[in-house]
Amino acid sequence: MDAAAYDASPVLIVGAGPTGLAAALSLARAHIPVRLIDKALQPNPHSRAIGIQARTLELLEQHRLIEPFLELGHRARVANLFSNGMRLAQLDFDPLHTRYPYLLFLEQSTTERLLTEHLATLGVTVERGVELTMFMQGSASIQATLRRADGHTEPMRPSYLIAADGAHSSIRQRLGLSFEGKTFEQTFLLADLRAETDWPDDEFHIFASGEGLVALFPMGHGRHRLIADHAARPFGIAVPPASAAPGESPSAPVLDPDLAPSLEQCKALIARRVRERVDVSDLAWSSYFHVNSRMVDRLRVGRIFLAGDAAHVHSPAGAQGLNTGIQEALNLGWKLARVIRGAAPDRLLDTYHLERHPIEREVLRQTGFIMQMAEAGHGPLKLLRERVMPVLAALGPLRDAARATISELSIQYRRSPLTFERVLDGGPRAGERAPDALVHVVDGPLGRAPGVGCIFDLHDPAFFSLFLLVPPLPVDGTPLDPAAKHAPPPDPEVEKLAAEIERLLPGAVRIWRITDTSGDGGPALAESYGRTRPSFYLVRPDGYISARGRTGSDLLGLLRHCEAWFAVGGEVPERVAL
């Protein structure tokens, strides 16, 4: 890395897939030196994972790289589930409270290219044809050996190691970590082809029948991704066995061209299972693969962290895998940056496992259950799918919960030790995602002039953001209209809070004094963050709320919380003027 502003041993990231690229992005934005290596000489040209959820899109926006994803991706706003020719459920994403009420379909190869190009602007280049051949942990660093494609070896001492080297992770195997779970017996087909249908191109469809499962996802311009189970059985084609050793996973696509499904096989499969008009042609790529549901029991081993498929693999149901990897990389990145700078205690790194491991476990549980229910040809799961699901899908609260879960907007860390929670009148709780809102900026860092803006525009993922919510200034004893562009003069107690936070987190926090406004461009501040004024919200670099409370009785608690987790050597004053 060329542009790092911090003099320290680099973090070594092994694997330049979406997870490794996201980890490098998080660290590079914090000016932590990074080396990102991948033993493959070229990026994988095949699309593989294609679904980007709303929460991941929000995080990409906060990293200031959302536009090319929206330009190149295809938006799907409706999900449809059919069973034996009858539509059981339709889920519309429009009611989601986000700027991205849809699932964005984009080839993984394009996602990786966009992240790689953005990393280059931060001075990080992917080192291809480079393999980690040896590593040994020490008390202050890791001793590692890298080998290039030409056989040249290089010793290095990274400060930390992030294993993002995929389902067959050699780092996980060398650490001796178990990879518990199971391999589904079925063989699955994956194909990218052109499909003409009678349904809108902003909808995707999943068909379950006694023949098996078929899913068609629109990629734009008439192209679709086809996924189906039991694909090899009708054609008598041999595929590698589904069994796996405890430390290995055979979930990657089988790329042997002799095993790749043909266009005629795809047509026959669709004809037998889909009772809608689907005319397919122009097969671009296809493969067979097996699905695993496995995960490690710990994400940290000393100075080594596992992320993405190296830590968990599961069914593609719900399009969760790529998103889970990116989000856990962003969770880890800011914590590593704080500790590497000597600005936070080492125990901050333990919260990576505490926060992310339960989410990974739940993703495996949900995706496995969805797959089993969709494939059921008889018994209770088929009854649940065909009789119970239509009733449940008609209930508004359950539909809302399903939207929030699939989009990953419901991911939260409320049980994390990094939360400081006080009761306010509405608004997100500590540990939950910080939603967007339209605000009037009274004042802010970097000489920010007063004016209208959005929370997502104000938050920089290289910093904490402390939002101080202040009331509009009364005029003639009556409250102002929310659109008024006035605010009370600085509160001495609030100013003391700001000064103490800046002392505890020097150069790591940006403080914004904001108030209500109205207009287009986002939900109202009161709608997103409640009506308590004055109040505060401390947002972590990864876009989740660490603390909230009233700028009065809760100030001392906030200071102690920050000193305990995000600072080293700071002293909280015995008494803060309240």
Secondary structure, DSSP 8 states (H G I E B T S, - for coil): -----S-S--EEEE--SHHHHHHHHHHHHTT--EEEEESSSS---S----EE-HHHHHHHHHTT-HHHHHHHSEEE-EEEEEETTEEEEEEE-TTSSSS--SEEE--HHHHHHHHHHHHHHTT--EEETEEEEEEEE-SS-EEEEEEETTS-EEEE--SEEEE---TT-HHHHHHT---EEEEEEEEEEEEEEEEEESS-TTEEEEEEETTEEEEEEEEETTEEEEEEESTTGGGT-----S---TT----S-B--TTTS--HHHHHHHHHHH--S-EEEEEEEEEEEEEEEEEE-S-SEETTEEE-GGGTEE---TTS-HHHHHHHHHHHHHHHHHHHHTT-S-THHHHHHHHHHHHHHHHHHHHHHHHHHHHH--SSHHHHIIIIIHHHHHT-HHHHHHHHHHHHTTT---TTSTT-B----SSS--TTSB----EEEEEE-STT--SEEEEHHHH--TTSEEEEEE-----BTTB---TT--------HHHHHHHHHHHHHSTTTEEEEEEE---SSSS-BHHHHH-S-SSEEEEE-TTSBEEEEEETTTTHHHHHHHHHHHH-SS----S----
